[in-house]
């Protein structure tokens, strides 16, 4: 990942955060106009749109204040570049992808298969290379967990659509 | 009241509940010891487990986890100088030097004793304060509750410290904004659902807490690659030394314990302040009170410097239950998670809880005390082994924590969309953490958002749509005045010329 540009930036991190919140508040305020109010509630002192609009204004004004008021710490020590320096993104991004895939597969291949894969690959991403350790941790753990949930606690766990596709009931 | 206490005692001493306190203390100690994971994550991870329990048992488990997490945090503070929990940062100031001098055993034992003492004294205060406050708050109306919730939210920002005030407010507002997603409870109107069925019920509290705490804290450890394994290895080879504390030493620290527990309890009761602030205040107070020779010891392994924050943070934990149990308004991130859990059991804490379900109210208070005793019994003999737990390989632990967080939420809804939503929130939380935005105010805002809107709406309804109750009801008005004052404090300090410390 190339974060060198960010690392060199000398903008104060509070200002970056303030800008994000400002944009978010405006977007929130704009989409609050989509809330449909029944005609009889339009004149009410308080309807479903009141709080969102108040929050959008409060958020926007606070973000603006954070943006324009001088910060208490100097730009150099609290720059956005400094904040992003020395972080190890590779593992985190791989883990995030793994979680997304886990979420996508859990209904398809079922709890046992998807969880075992998720754990095993997660161990691998974080540097565990001993296959024995990986398997002996993930497989029994998933089986025990599945047993406790489905047999002891009587929680129905869908075996996955792939299982049904194969003809399982 | 006596009846309630007896019912509470009977509930607490059910074998299953005693077992749960034990499990809670142990699990909490373990999670709290892992650097990066705090009590909020520990409690959030427990919520899915407690869904099948009755509310009293659930709360009992969580109270045990809370105490355990704080104690676990002290262990890693003392042994590794890597506090697992913000409330135990001050513990490391003198605890770690003691460990370096080969007195780790004594430091850990003292931490256990002083946590116990702080918890005990605070539990007695709680016993007196909670029912009194609960009976007073029975006369509170919607408008007062609305004002109290606003107070809780502003106080959390006011305590955020210099430069953090506006950021904490922004995070509170963000939490409130997230709470408006879904169907508006009183009008039945959909808000910010973007036409998605998955969002009609809004964002679930558990999902948000898991994503912004458990998930993002675990990922943050990886992101920063906090290297503790080497230190941990070193720590387990250390000679822990004797666990004994001499009579002379006990005499020396007794006044410190007394002062720190009173201070800790009252700081804990304040909305917005909590274990962290209490521990720093107690440390500072003891250092200021110490005579010259004692004073020089602070930071180099002073026993008083270790005992003060340890006592105060435990006392503050008990104190923070006062507003939660009596008013139903959490004052900190941790109690916000507890409130979220209670609401999911269908229990609304507050003065009515005290009247209608005294056994829940009292069993929580009593089990907190039992938790203290168990921590003392459990941890003192286990100290040498607990230190070894720090050696558990992180490459195996982190995926497990991620799995437990994801599955805990998934098993409630069986909706894979929830997993993707969690990942989205976790990434957002990760970026906000890098930019130094505090997470706890967001959670507090989210929990209080719905209740705040409902109370305001009800107050307006009673008042024929006029906002005049804000200045016509004395209780509401006085709370509003306090809110203005808490707002002014950071503003004044902002414009004051900086005084070199």
Interface residues (C-beta under 8 A of the other chain):
Chain A: X13 X14 X16 X17 X18 X21 X24 X25 X28 X31 X32 X35 X36 X37 X38 X41 X44 X45 X46 X47 X48 X51 X52 X55 X56 X58 X59 X62 X63 X65 X66 X69 X71 X72 X73 X78 X80 X83 X84 X86 X87 X88 X89 X91 X92 X95 X96 X99 X100 X102 X103 X104 X106 X107 X115 X118 X119 X122 X123 X125 X126 X127 X128 X133 X137 X141 X149 X153 X155 X158
Chain B: X52 X162 X163 X166 X167 X169 X170 X173 X174 X176 X177 X180 X184 X187 X189 X190 X191 X192 X219 X222 X223 X224 X225 X393 X394 X395 X396 X398 X399 X400 X402 X403 X406 X407 X410 X411 X414 X416 X419 X420 X422 X423 X426 X427 X430 X432 X434 X435 X436 X437 X453 X456 X457 X460 X465 X466 X467 X494
